[in-house]
Amino acid sequence: MKETPIKKVLLLGSGALKIGEAGEFDYSGSQALKALKEEGIHTVLINPNIATVQTSEGVADTIYFLPVTP
């Protein structure tokens, strides 16, 4: 494993509002969180949708259920 200076990453979740929306983003975000965790990087997820794989317990280190707005 390569040493990285990155200690923490903020991931903005898919935030789908209807069932079936943005499934591919949920999957890719979940895989990104998994890969970052394997590298020992602390992950912070902001996602307004509680019904995603990304927000499952243990996927991200810290989760905020907040709207993603500029």
Secondary structure, 3 states (H helix, E strand, C coil): CCCCCCCEEEEECCCCCCCCCCHHHHHHHHHHHHHHHHCCCEEEEECCCCCCCCCCCCCCCEEECCCCCC
